[in-house]
C-alpha cells in the first residue's frame, strides 16, 4: 500500500535528520548582502549543517527574500550572539577557523573537518573582524589560480562545506546518526510541527 503524504513527509524529515552534522557550523559575521546570506543557508541545509551562528555587531541582519531563503532557514537553526564571549562559549570544544589570507593561513584541504568545527565567514568588505580572529584556532584559505583572488562569501561557504562534507562522508559520518536517540526524536517532533 502506498504511503500517504504525511508518512512520506515524516520519512523525508527523518532521513534528513539522520544526516545532520551537529558539530559542523558556520558563523556569519556582519555579512551585509541578503542574497549571500540566503545562499549560505541553502548550502548549510544541503550539506547537513544543523545550525548557523549569527554575529551582527555593526550592522543589522539583512532582510532576506522569502522565496530564496525561507525554506532553508526553516530547517537550519539560527543562533544569535551579542558579543564575542557569548559566541566563543557557544563554540566551546570546537576548532574555530576563520577565512583569511594571512601568511599563517593554511589551505582548505589541510584542515581536518572530521573534528567538531566552526568556520567564521566575514563580511564582503572587511573580512573577519579582529576580535573574532582572536578566538580562532586557525586560519584557512581556498587556493585560487586565477587573476581574481577572492570568492564571493556564499561561494566560499559552499566550497568549504563541500570539502568538510567530502571528509565526513569518507569517515562515514553521514551513514550514522550523529544525535542521541532522545535528541533525534525531539528534533523530529519539532520539525513535524513546522
ChimeraX attribute file (.defattr): number of C-alpha atoms within 10 A of each C-alpha:
attribute: neighborCount
match mode: 1-to-1
recipient: residues
	/A:1	3
	/A:2	6
	/A:3	9
	/A:4	8
	/A:5	9
	/A:6	9
	/A:7	11
	/A:8	12
	/A:9	13
	/A:10	15
	/A:11	13
	/A:12	11
	/A:13	17
	/A:14	18
	/A:15	12
	/A:16	16
	/A:17	22
	/A:18	19
	/A:19	20
	/A:20	25
	/A:21	22
	/A:22	15
	/A:23	18
	/A:24	26
	/A:25	23
	/A:26	25
	/A:27	25
	/A:28	24
	/A:29	23
	/A:30	24
	/A:31	27
	/A:32	19
	/A:33	16
	/A:34	16
	/A:35	15
	/A:36	20
	/A:37	21
	/A:38	24
	/A:39	18
	/A:40	25
	/A:41	28
	/A:42	22
	/A:43	20
	/A:44	27
	/A:45	21
	/A:46	17
	/A:47	20
	/A:48	22
	/A:49	24
	/A:50	20
	/A:51	23
	/A:52	23
	/A:53	21
	/A:54	20
	/A:55	26
	/A:56	18
	/A:57	13
	/A:58	9
	/A:59	11
	/A:60	11
	/A:61	18
	/A:62	16
	/A:63	12
	/A:64	16
	/A:65	11
	/A:66	10
	/A:67	9
	/A:68	16
	/A:69	18
	/A:70	14
	/A:71	14
	/A:72	19
	/A:73	20
	/A:74	13
	/A:75	21
	/A:76	19
	/A:77	14
	/A:78	15
	/A:79	13
	/A:80	14
	/A:81	17
	/A:82	11
	/A:83	13
	/A:84	15
	/A:85	13
	/A:86	12
	/A:87	19
	/A:88	16
	/A:89	9
	/A:90	13
	/A:91	19
	/A:92	11
	/A:93	13
	/A:94	18
	/A:95	19
	/A:96	23
	/A:97	24
	/A:98	26
	/A:99	25
	/A:100	20
	/A:101	17
	/A:102	10
	/A:103	7
	/A:104	11
	/A:105	16
	/A:106	18
	/A:107	14
	/A:108	18
	/A:109	15
	/A:110	9
	/A:111	18
	/A:112	14
	/A:113	21
	/A:114	18
	/A:115	14
	/A:116	17
	/A:117	21
	/A:118	24
	/A:119	25
	/A:120	28
	/A:121	25
	/A:122	23
	/A:123	18
	/A:124	17
	/A:125	9
	/A:126	9
	/A:127	19
	/A:128	20
	/A:129	15
	/A:130	8
	/A:131	11
	/A:132	21
	/A:133	19
	/A:134	11
	/A:135	17
	/A:136	18
	/A:137	12
	/A:138	18
	/A:139	22
	/A:140	22
	/A:141	21
	/A:142	19
	/A:143	13
	/A:144	11
	/A:145	7
	/A:146	7
	/A:147	6
	/A:148	7
	/A:149	10
	/A:150	14
	/A:151	13
	/A:152	10
	/A:153	22
	/A:154	22
	/A:155	15
	/A:156	17
	/A:157	23
	/A:158	19
	/A:159	16
	/A:160	21
	/A:161	24
	/A:162	16
	/A:163	17
	/A:164	21
	/A:165	22
	/A:166	15
	/A:167	17
	/A:168	19
	/A:169	14
	/A:170	11
	/A:171	11
	/A:172	11
	/A:173	18
	/A:174	18
	/A:175	12
	/A:176	10
	/A:177	16
	/A:178	17
	/A:179	16
	/A:180	9
	/A:181	10
	/A:182	9
	/A:183	11
	/A:184	17
	/A:185	14
	/A:186	11
	/A:187	15
	/A:188	17
	/A:189	14
	/A:190	10
	/A:191	15
	/A:192	12
	/A:193	6
	/A:194	7
